Amino acid sequence: MNTIKKLGLIVLLGSFVISCAPRLKPNGNHGLPPGQVKKVTGSKSAKHYAPGQYK
């Protein structure tokens, strides 16, 4: 019975740790700022790559 309580406590603490971990949202720019993506793609404007500019 004691091992079942320990196992349950470990599972519970593990689920708390996993649920509190930050989740990083990847943007489509591979971590580059919009101006650098504009240079790489040869586009005229960086507006298409900036967050908040999607329709």
Backbone torsions as a table, in degrees:
resi	resn	phi	psi	omega
1	MET	NA	-35.7	-178.4
2	ASN	-67.2	-37.7	179.6
3	THR	-69.2	-32.0	177.9
4	ILE	-67.2	-40.2	177.7
5	LYS	-64.7	-42.9	178.7
6	LYS	-63.4	-43.4	179.1
7	LEU	-63.8	-42.1	177.4
8	GLY	-63.7	-39.0	178.4
9	LEU	-66.0	-40.4	178.4
10	ILE	-64.9	-43.3	178.7
11	VAL	-64.5	-42.0	179.6
12	LEU	-64.0	-46.8	178.6
13	LEU	-65.3	-38.1	177.5
14	GLY	-63.6	-39.3	178.9
15	SER	-68.9	-33.3	175.6
16	PHE	-65.4	-43.4	-179.1
17	VAL	-65.1	-43.0	-179.3
18	ILE	-67.1	-39.1	-177.4
19	SER	-72.6	-23.4	-179.4
20	CYS	-91.6	-6.5	-178.9
21	ALA	-70.6	138.0	179.3
22	PRO	-69.2	142.2	177.7
23	ARG	-107.5	120.9	-178.8
24	LEU	-90.1	128.4	178.3
25	LYS	-90.6	117.6	178.5
26	PRO	-75.4	134.6	172.4
27	ASN	-90.4	166.8	-177.1
28	GLY	-76.8	3.7	-175.5
29	ASN	-97.3	5.3	-179.5
30	HIS	57.5	34.8	176.1
31	GLY	85.2	2.1	179.7
32	LEU	-90.9	148.8	174.6
33	PRO	-70.5	158.7	-175.5
34	PRO	-55.7	-36.6	-179.2
35	GLY	-66.1	-37.0	179.1
36	GLN	-70.8	-37.3	177.3
37	VAL	-64.6	-37.3	177.6
38	LYS	-60.4	-43.2	179.7
39	LYS	-64.3	-42.6	-177.8
40	VAL	-65.3	-42.6	-176.5
41	THR	-83.7	-16.3	-179.1
42	GLY	78.5	19.5	-179.2
43	SER	-75.9	158.7	179.4
44	LYS	-80.9	-26.6	-175.2
45	SER	-133.2	144.8	177.4
46	ALA	-90.9	-1.5	-176.2
47	LYS	-60.7	-33.3	-177.8
48	HIS	-69.5	-20.3	-176.8
49	TYR	-104.5	-4.1	-178.7
50	ALA	-82.9	141.6	177.8
51	PRO	-67.4	140.7	179.6
52	GLY	90.8	-0.9	-178.7
53	GLN	-105.8	8.9	-179.9
54	TYR	-85.8	143.4	178.0
55	LYS	-99.9	NA	NA
